Amino acid sequence: MSQTTTAPSGLADPAAIGVRLDRMPITPMHRRLTAVIGVGLLFDTFENNLSGTIAKVLQDDFAFGATELKLVLASVFIGQFIGSLVLGRIADRFGRRRAFLINLAIYSGFSLLGAFSPNATWLIVTRFLAGVGIGAEQVLSDCYLADVLPAKRRGRYIAWAYTLAFCGVPAVGFAALWLVPLTPLGVDGWRWLFVIGALGSAVVWVLRRGLIESPRWLASQGRVAEAEELVQRMEAQSSVRHLPAAGPEAPQAAAEQPRVRDVFRPGMRRRTAVLWIFCVLSVVGYYGFGTLAPQILAAKGYDIVAGLGFTALSFLGYPIGSALALPIVDRMERRILVAASATAMVVCGLGFAYAGSPVLIVAFGIAYTLCSNVFSSVSHVYLSEQYPTAIRATASGAAYSLSKLSAAALPFVLLPVLESHGPGALFAVIAVAMAALAATVLTLGQRTTGAPIAETPVSADFPVQKRS
C-alpha cells in the first residue's frame, strides 16, 4: 500500500483540488484518459454481451437444458455482483488505478480459460469468475472519469468514453456472425470470441498502467502533495493557473476508510434509495433485450444464423445512440433525459415484439438499442455524480451490484415469460419496469447537470445540488 503523504503548510486542501479540476478546460491529458478508459470499456461491453449473443449456439453445442442455459446467462452477472462490491471498495481503499489493473487481470484470464470449456460446468464457472472482473469495470470507469473531468464537460466526455465502449456490442455481434459457422485452426468459432475478448483486455491492462491516479482520491486520502503535483501537470497543459493559497493549511489526515453503510448516513438516504431502485429496474430494459435478442428471434421462428444476423444489425444502434447523447447530455437535465429515453425504449421494444418482417425487426431493433444507449450514457453520468469522492466507488459499487443481481435473475424471470407467452408479454414486463424507473427518477431523483462533484465529508449531510 502506498504511504500516506500529508500536505505541507500552504498547500491546497482537498476542496481546492476539486475546484481546480472543475474549472479546467479539457486538456490533452483529459482526452487521453477518456480514450484509455473507453477502450477498456469496449472490451467490457464485448464480454458483457458475449454469452447472450452466442447463447443459442452454446445451447446446441453443449446440448444445454433449460436450467443450464439460464445458469450460463446468469453466471457472469452473479460474478459481476461480487466484483462491483469488492473492487469498488478496493478502489476507495487503495486507489482507482490499482483497482483497474486487478479487474482487467481477472476478466482477461478467466475469459481465456472459458475458450477451453469442455462442458457446461467449466463454462459456467469461468463466466462467473470473469464476471468478478467485468463487474467492476463500469463502476471504476464512471468514478475515475467523474474524479478527473471538469464539471461542465463531465457528461459529454463520459458519453464519449461510452460511445467508444459500445462499439464493442456490434463488434461481438458481427464477430459471432462471422466466426460461429467456422472452425479456424480446427477450433470452434465461438471459442475464438472468448480469445479475442481476453487478448483485447490484456492490451488494455498494459495501456492502463500509464494512467495517473485520481487527484481527488489522493486528496481525500490526505496525500495532497501528490494530488497537487498531478493537478499542476494538468494545469500546465491549459491556460488555467492554480488557485492562490488562502493561507497555511493544517496537514491532512488520511481519510476514514469507506464502508457500505455510509450510503445511509443523513443526507444520502434518499439518493441511495433512488439509485438502488434505478439500478434494479434499469437492467430489465437494457439487458432484457441485449441478452435475450437471439432467443426472441428464435421464438419468432428464425434459425441461428439468421438470428445472429438480425442481432448484429440491431446492435449497430448501441454506438449510434451513445453518440447521439453527446450533444445533449450536458444541456438537458439528466433525470428528464433518463425518463424520455426509457419511454422510447418501451415503444421500440413493443414494436420489435410484434414486428413481422425482417426489415421491421431490424428497424425496431436498431431503434431500441439506439434509445437504450442514450439511456445508458446518461445513466452512467448520473450515477457517477451522486456521492463524494471518499466513498464514490464503494457507494456506486453497491448500487451497481444490485443491477448485476437483477441481471442475473433476468433469464429465470423473462425466459419463462417468453417461452409461455411470447415476445409481446416479455416486452410488456419490460415496459412496466421502465415506467416505474422513470417515475422514481422524476419524482425523487436529484438534479446534477453541471453541478460540481461533492466533496462533503462522509459523516456530514449531503444536500441536494441546486441549479442557479
C-alpha positions in Angstrom: 0.0 0.0 0.0 1.3 3.5 -0.8 2.4 5.5 2.1 0.2 8.5 3.0 1.8 11.9 2.3 0.5 14.8 4.3 0.2 18.2 2.9 2.9 20.7 3.8 1.9 24.1 5.1 0.4 26.4 2.4 -0.6 23.6 0.1 -4.1 23.5 -1.3 -6.6 21.4 0.6 -8.8 18.6 -0.9 -11.7 21.0 -1.7 -9.4 23.4 -3.6 -8.1 20.4 -5.6 -11.7 19.7 -6.7 -12.3 23.4 -7.6 -9.2 23.5 -9.7 -10.1 20.3 -11.5 -13.7 21.5 -12.1 -12.7 24.9 -13.6 -10.1 23.5 -16.1 -10.8 23.4 -19.8 -10.4 20.0 -21.5 -6.7 19.2 -21.9 -4.8 16.6 -23.9 -4.5 14.6 -20.7 -8.2 14.6 -20.2 -8.7 13.3 -23.8 -6.0 10.6 -23.4 -7.5 9.4 -20.1 -11.0 9.3 -21.6 -9.7 7.3 -24.6 -7.9 4.7 -22.5 -11.0 4.3 -20.3 -13.2 4.0 -23.4 -11.1 1.3 -25.0 -11.2 -0.7 -21.7 -15.0 -0.3 -21.7 -15.2 -1.5 -25.3 -13.8 -4.9 -24.3 -16.1 -4.9 -21.2 -19.2 -4.5 -23.4 -17.8 -7.1 -25.7 -17.6 -9.5 -22.7 -20.9 -8.4 -21.2 -22.8 -9.3 -24.4 -20.8 -12.4 -25.3 -22.8 -15.0 -23.5 -26.2 -13.7 -24.6 -25.1 -13.3 -28.3 -23.9 -16.9 -28.6 -26.3 -18.5 -26.1 -28.3 -20.3 -28.8 -25.0 -21.7 -30.3 -23.8 -22.9 -26.9 -27.2 -24.4 -26.2 -26.9 -26.5 -29.4 -23.2 -27.3 -29.0 -23.4 -28.5 -25.3 -27.0 -29.8 -25.5 -28.0 -27.4 -22.7 -31.2 -28.0 -20.9 -33.3 -25.0 -19.8 -31.7 -24.7 -16.4 -28.1 -24.9 -17.8 -28.9 -22.1 -20.3 -30.2 -19.9 -17.6 -27.1 -20.5 -15.5 -24.8 -19.7 -18.3 -26.6 -16.4 -18.9 -26.8 -15.6 -15.2 -23.3 -16.7 -14.1 -21.4 -13.7 -15.4 -23.9 -11.3 -13.7 -23.6 -13.1 -10.4 -19.8 -12.7 -10.7 -20.3 -9.0 -11.5 -22.4 -8.6 -8.3 -19.3 -9.7 -6.3 -16.9 -7.7 -8.4 -18.9 -4.5 -8.1 -18.8 -4.7 -4.3 -15.3 -5.9 -3.7 -13.4 -3.9 -6.3 -15.4 -0.8 -5.6 -14.1 -0.9 -2.0 -10.6 -1.6 -3.2 -10.8 1.5 -5.4 -11.7 3.7 -2.4 -9.2 2.0 -0.2 -6.1 1.6 -2.4 -6.8 3.8 -5.4 -8.6 3.8 -8.8 -5.6 2.8 -10.8 -4.7 -0.2 -8.8 -8.3 -1.5 -8.9 -8.3 -1.1 -12.7 -5.3 -3.4 -13.1 -6.8 -6.0 -10.8 -10.2 -6.2 -12.5 -8.6 -6.4 -16.0 -6.3 -9.2 -15.0 -9.2 -11.2 -13.6 -11.5 -11.0 -16.5 -8.8 -11.4 -19.1 -7.5 -14.6 -17.5 -10.8 -16.3 -16.9 -12.3 -15.3 -20.3 -9.3 -17.0 -21.9 -9.9 -20.1 -19.8 -13.6 -20.0 -20.9 -12.4 -20.6 -24.5 -11.2 -24.1 -23.4 -14.5 -25.1 -21.9 -15.1 -28.9 -22.3 -18.6 -28.8 -20.7 -21.3 -26.6 -19.3 -19.9 -26.6 -15.8 -16.5 -25.3 -16.8 -18.2 -22.6 -18.9 -20.4 -21.5 -16.1 -17.6 -21.4 -13.6 -15.2 -19.4 -15.9 -18.0 -17.0 -16.9 -18.7 -16.4 -13.2 -15.1 -15.7 -12.4 -14.6 -13.5 -15.4 -17.7 -11.6 -14.2 -15.9 -10.7 -11.0 -13.5 -8.6 -13.1 -16.1 -7.4 -15.6 -18.4 -6.2 -12.8 -16.0 -3.6 -11.6 -15.1 -2.1 -15.0 -18.1 0.3 -15.4 -18.3 1.5 -11.8 -14.5 2.1 -11.7 -14.6 3.9 -15.1 -17.5 6.1 -14.1 -15.9 7.1 -10.8 -12.5 7.7 -12.3 -13.9 9.9 -15.1 -16.1 11.8 -12.6 -13.0 12.4 -10.5 -10.8 13.8 -13.2 -13.1 15.6 -15.6 -14.3 19.2 -15.2 -17.9 19.6 -14.1 -19.2 21.4 -17.2 -17.7 18.8 -19.6 -18.1 15.7 -17.4 -21.3 14.4 -19.1 -20.0 14.9 -22.7 -16.7 13.1 -22.1 -18.2 10.2 -20.1 -20.6 9.9 -23.1 -17.6 9.9 -25.4 -16.0 7.0 -23.4 -19.2 5.0 -23.7 -19.6 5.8 -27.4 -16.3 4.1 -27.9 -17.3 1.4 -25.5 -20.5 0.5 -27.2 -18.7 -0.2 -30.4 -18.0 -3.5 -28.6 -21.6 -4.6 -28.8 -21.9 -4.7 -32.6 -18.3 -6.0 -32.7 -19.3 -9.1 -30.8 -22.5 -9.4 -32.9 -20.6 -9.3 -36.2 -17.7 -11.4 -34.9 -20.2 -14.1 -33.9 -21.9 -13.9 -37.2 -18.5 -14.4 -38.9 -16.9 -16.9 -36.6 -19.7 -19.2 -35.4 -20.1 -21.0 -38.7 -16.3 -21.5 -39.0 -13.7 -23.6 -37.3 -10.4 -21.7 -37.7 -7.4 -24.0 -37.0 -9.9 -26.7 -36.2 -11.3 -24.8 -33.2 -15.0 -23.9 -32.9 -15.6 -20.3 -33.9 -17.4 -19.4 -30.7 -14.2 -20.2 -28.7 -12.3 -17.6 -30.7 -14.7 -15.0 -29.4 -13.5 -15.6 -25.9 -9.9 -15.4 -27.0 -10.5 -12.1 -28.7 -12.0 -10.6 -25.6 -9.2 -11.9 -23.4 -6.4 -10.7 -25.6 -8.1 -7.3 -26.0 -8.4 -6.7 -22.3 -4.7 -7.8 -21.8 -3.7 -5.0 -24.2 -5.9 -2.5 -22.2 -4.1 -3.7 -19.0 -0.8 -2.5 -20.5 -2.3 0.8 -21.5 -3.8 1.4 -18.1 -0.5 1.0 -16.3 0.1 4.6 -17.6 -3.0 6.1 -16.0 -2.5 8.8 -13.4 -4.1 8.2 -10.0 -7.2 10.3 -9.3 -6.1 13.7 -7.7 -9.4 13.9 -5.9 -8.9 10.4 -4.4 -5.3 11.3 -3.4 -6.5 14.5 -1.7 -9.3 12.6 0.1 -6.7 10.2 1.5 -4.6 13.1 2.8 -2.0 12.7 0.0 -2.4 16.3 -1.0 1.2 16.7 -2.2 0.8 14.0 -4.8 -2.6 15.4 -5.8 -1.1 18.9 -6.1 1.7 17.6 -8.4 -0.8 15.9 -10.8 -3.1 18.9 -10.9 -0.2 21.2 -11.7 0.7 18.8 -14.6 -2.8 19.1 -15.9 -2.9 22.9 -15.5 0.4 23.2 -17.4 -1.5 21.9 -20.4 -4.1 24.6 -20.2 -4.2 28.4 -19.7 -5.5 28.0 -16.1 -3.2 28.9 -13.3 -3.5 27.2 -9.9 -5.6 28.8 -7.2 -3.6 31.0 -4.8 -3.2 29.6 -1.4 -5.6 31.1 1.1 -3.2 30.7 4.0 -1.3 27.9 5.7 -3.3 24.7 5.9 -3.2 22.1 8.6 -1.8 18.8 7.4 -4.5 16.5 6.1 -5.0 13.2 7.9 -5.8 10.1 6.0 -9.5 9.6 5.4 -11.7 7.2 7.3 -12.0 4.0 5.3 -15.2 3.7 3.3 -18.0 1.4 4.3 -21.1 0.3 2.5 -23.3 1.6 5.4 -22.0 5.1 4.7 -24.6 5.4 2.0 -27.3 5.5 4.7 -25.8 8.5 6.5 -28.0 11.6 6.9 -28.4 13.4 3.6 -27.6 10.3 1.5 -30.5 8.0 2.2 -33.0 9.3 -0.3 -30.5 9.3 -3.2 -29.3 5.9 -2.2 -32.9 4.6 -2.3 -33.4 6.2 -5.7 -30.2 4.8 -7.1 -30.8 1.3 -5.8 -34.3 1.2 -7.4 -32.9 2.7 -10.6 -30.1 0.0 -10.8 -32.5 -2.9 -10.2 -35.0 -1.7 -12.8 -32.7 -0.3 -15.5 -31.2 -3.7 -16.4 -34.6 -5.1 -17.1 -34.9 -2.9 -20.2 -31.2 -2.8 -21.1 -30.1 -6.4 -20.7 -33.7 -7.7 -21.3 -33.1 -7.0 -25.0 -29.3 -7.4 -25.3 -29.1 -10.7 -23.6 -32.3 -12.3 -24.9 -32.5 -10.9 -28.5 -31.3 -14.3 -30.1 -33.8 -16.1 -28.0 -36.6 -13.7 -29.0 -35.7 -14.2 -32.7 -35.7 -18.0 -32.3 -39.2 -17.7 -30.8 -40.2 -15.9 -33.9 -39.0 -18.9 -36.0 -35.6 -17.7 -37.3 -32.7 -20.1 -37.3 -29.3 -19.4 -35.6 -27.5 -17.8 -38.5 -30.5 -15.5 -39.4 -30.9 -14.7 -35.7 -27.3 -13.7 -35.3 -27.5 -11.6 -38.5 -30.6 -9.7 -37.2 -29.0 -9.3 -33.8 -25.7 -8.0 -35.2 -27.6 -5.4 -37.3 -29.7 -4.4 -34.3 -26.6 -3.9 -32.2 -25.5 -1.1 -34.5 -27.8 1.1 -32.6 -25.7 0.9 -29.4 -22.7 3.2 -30.5 -25.1 5.4 -32.6 -27.3 6.0 -29.5 -24.3 6.8 -27.3 -23.0 9.3 -30.0 -26.4 10.9 -30.1 -26.2 11.6 -26.4 -23.0 13.6 -26.8 -24.6 17.0 -27.7 -27.4 16.8 -25.2 -26.1 15.1 -22.1 -24.7 18.3 -20.6 -27.5 20.5 -21.9 -30.6 18.6 -20.8 -31.4 17.8 -17.2 -30.2 14.2 -16.6 -33.5 13.0 -14.9 -35.6 14.2 -17.9 -33.3 12.5 -20.4 -33.3 9.3 -18.4 -37.1 9.2 -18.3 -37.5 10.2 -22.0 -35.1 7.6 -23.3 -36.7 4.9 -21.0 -40.1 5.7 -22.5 -38.7 5.5 -26.1 -37.2 2.0 -25.2 -40.7 0.8 -24.3 -42.2 2.0 -27.6 -39.5 0.5 -29.7 -39.5 -2.8 -27.7 -43.2 -3.4 -28.3 -42.6 -2.6 -32.0 -39.8 -5.2 -32.1 -42.0 -7.8 -30.3 -44.8 -7.5 -32.9 -42.7 -6.9 -36.0 -43.5 -9.5 -38.7 -40.8 -8.9 -41.3 -37.0 -8.9 -41.3 -37.0 -5.2 -42.2 -39.2 -4.2 -39.3 -37.3 -6.5 -36.9 -34.0 -4.8 -37.8 -35.5 -1.3 -37.8 -37.1 -1.7 -34.4 -34.0 -3.5 -33.1 -31.8 -0.6 -34.1 -34.3 1.9 -32.7 -34.4 0.0 -29.4 -30.6 -0.2 -29.0 -30.2 3.4 -30.1 -32.6 4.6 -27.4 -31.2 2.2 -24.8 -27.8 3.7 -25.3 -28.9 7.3 -24.9 -30.4 5.9 -21.7 -27.2 4.1 -20.7 -24.9 7.0 -21.4 -26.8 9.5 -19.3 -27.4 6.8 -16.6 -23.6 6.3 -16.2 -23.1 10.1 -15.9 -26.0 10.4 -13.4 -24.8 7.6 -11.2 -21.2 8.8 -11.1 -22.3 12.2 -9.7 -24.2 11.1 -6.6 -21.5 10.6 -3.9 -18.5 12.4 -2.5 -15.0 11.2 -3.5 -14.1 9.3 -0.4 -16.9 6.8 -0.8 -17.8 7.2 -4.5 -16.5 3.8 -5.7 -17.8 1.9 -2.7 -21.2 3.5 -2.8 -21.6 3.3 -6.6 -20.3 -0.3 -6.5 -23.1 -1.2 -4.0 -25.7 0.3 -6.4 -24.1 -1.4 -9.4 -24.0 -4.7 -7.6 -27.8 -4.7 -7.3 -28.1 -4.2 -11.0 -26.0 -7.3 -11.5 -28.2 -9.4 -9.2 -31.2 -8.1 -11.2 -29.5 -9.0 -14.5 -28.7 -12.5 -13.1 -32.3 -13.0 -12.3 -33.5 -12.0 -15.8 -33.1 -15.3 -17.5 -35.1 -17.0 -14.8 -37.9 -14.4 -15.0 -38.0 -13.4 -18.7 -37.2 -16.7 -20.4 -40.3 -18.4 -18.9 -42.4 -15.4 -19.9 -41.0 -15.6 -23.5 -41.5 -19.4 -23.7 -45.0 -19.4 -22.3 -46.5 -16.1 -23.6 -44.2 -14.9 -26.4 -42.3 -11.6 -27.2 -45.3 -9.3 -26.6 -45.6 -10.4 -23.0 -41.9 -10.2 -22.4 -41.8 -6.6 -23.6 -44.9 -5.8 -21.5 -42.9 -6.8 -18.4 -40.0 -4.6 -19.6 -42.5 -1.7 -20.1 -43.7 -1.9 -16.5 -40.2 -1.9 -15.1 -39.1 1.1 -17.2 -42.3 3.1 -16.4 -41.6 2.5 -12.6 -37.9 3.6 -13.2 -38.9 6.8 -15.0 -41.5 7.7 -12.3 -38.9 7.2 -9.5 -36.2 9.3 -11.1 -38.6 12.2 -12.0 -40.2 12.4 -8.6 -37.4 11.6 -6.2 -34.1 12.0 -8.1 -31.6 14.8 -7.6 -30.6 17.4 -10.1 -26.9 17.0 -11.0 -26.4 18.5 -14.5 -23.4 20.8 -14.5 -23.0 20.7 -10.7 -19.6 20.2 -9.0 -18.8 16.7 -7.6 -19.5 16.9 -3.9 -16.5 16.9 -1.6 -18.7 16.7 1.5 -17.3 14.6 4.4 -18.8 11.2 4.7 -20.2 12.0 8.1 -21.9 15.2 7.1 -25.2 15.8 5.4 -25.1 15.7 1.6 -27.6 18.3 0.4 -29.3 18.5 -3.0 -27.2 20.4 -5.5 -29.3 23.5 -6.7 -29.0 24.9 -10.1 -29.0 28.6 -10.5 
